[in-house]
């Protein structure tokens, strides 16, 4: 079992943070890589990009939004309990190097957790790193302090204007792309539409953009091809070749469709889970 | 005397009725009763120089274990089997005996060969049902340590052989369950997972350590293993699904056979929502390819509630690579064969779900490199085939995860590891390899044979240093 050492509810309980004991993974994980976790015997294998790692303590941090049965089950796990299975680090690490211009890391929703270690990595490499993070409203914003520390400059946006800039992350991104300072690289993680619009915008400005994709996976080792995504017209596997790809090449519409493959069944599973919770079957 | 023995016909094994079994995941053949097993065992001529043994990649003492069944000494029989195979219950079920041991049986020359596979299965099942924990005797500890990468048939054979020779063995498995293709690939109705688990438990009792959730090449590298272990055996399987590379292949409802079978078998999606992993349940299913994996996929689709399942294959029936028994079982259950047909495009609906495929009719030309007649498209024969679930079962390639992260490990032009046929030695010192990552996709027993060869060579190295 992979024990949960710390647990925090964020964004009014819609987002959960777990610090998990996984020394082997923590020792070798690099920014941009992910793990696959499974709660129990009957559970599903869920890929999650690590939000942080601490090789000294032997821990990794995951932050996930509660969206369905599996994440609801994860949410029910308390400190001292844990995940039956945890596999990683998987995927290619972010290529971190020193750029002569700005590196802008854009995080939307729980995508902020994904860009956190990447932001930190670029800053440690000596880059000037701008973090742009956004959420629907102030209450749903996560990791503001952590992202402030990880970056050299931070901008916060909310869709409803309840905090920071009133509007989307792309609005703020645009001011940098049009600004005087050179932008060398944009890294984006978050909902697919956000990554799509970020990529569209940066393409106009000719700025290289990496997006971190959250495809559906089973094994995470390139064996099943379930995570396939079209990049520049070619089929690539997110698990072994990704999770980061050139945002200007990714077919986001296909990705959106593939992510909806099990919508109906996910709903069914969630309803059963809620029902079982109410009648106490999950105790 | 020989004449009298031949009068007993080869004993049939009872099976679930096709119309019943196409709706459940229970095992199809039901196994021999002790009476039937003894009768079948009595057919064996106990040849002094048994040719059947030379047809077995792991050289099981076939007359030996069959003779013990005839005498009713089931526990002796399983002990005899376990001297040579770590997986008797598995081999008795999934080996293609008809092209190996049984095809060489003397009785087969005039009549039907002894049902060696069914008897092997019987001996293993009897032992398991009776809780017979007989373990083969192990040699004294040598103090040497071996790492095995991958817990499929090749890996567990090496583990079983070397632990009995006194070496410490640790198996590294990427999945959360041990067994490799036996748990993710072969369906429950052909090989119940409880049986695989039982064989894995047997190895654990012998002292084999299983490290699950370890991706060698990511979690730990081969070079790091070499720091801690005296020798490493790589048996990670082929592990890279082949797609057709035609338009529309990423539509929802198009799976690689690897994904389809892994969801159903390893993740138990057939028990959704009791298990959390979902699977697309097609009503009108097309399986592309005609090997054993295609048959497994087609029969799984039936059990997941399909009204119609078609095997779509670009060659003719004669060239179908699946075992005759698998084709027969599938046909009995209602799988249809759509031959000399090749898809060229997948067509989706407005939600990105597959709704049909455009196909071309084919005809057979001259034999190609594989010796089979080459399928040639008939121009203008395009037609549309409706389908709501497609499983692509046209083979697998070499997964580069381990080969690309291990310096010194040489591969051929397809990415398979170069290993000596007689020893399993790779070009990298202290590293052996075997199974599908060396040969390309093959059978369980061939992988076990490769494991046996490598284990012998590894034992020599660990004992004498060469």
Interface residues (C-beta under 8 A of the other chain):
Chain A: X24 X25 X28 X38 X42 X43 X44 X45 X69 X70 X73 X84 X85 X86 X87 X88 X89 X90 X218 X219 X220 X221 X222 X223 X224 X225 X226 X228 X229 X230 X235 X240 X254 X257 X258 X260 X261 X262 X265 X266 X268 X269 X272
Chain B: X174 X175 X176 X212 X213 X214 X215 X218 X219 X220 X239 X240 X241 X243 X245 X249 X250 X251 X252 X253 X255 X256 X258 X259 X262 X263 X267 X268 X272 X273 X274 X275 X276 X277 X278 X280 X351 X352 X399 X400 X401
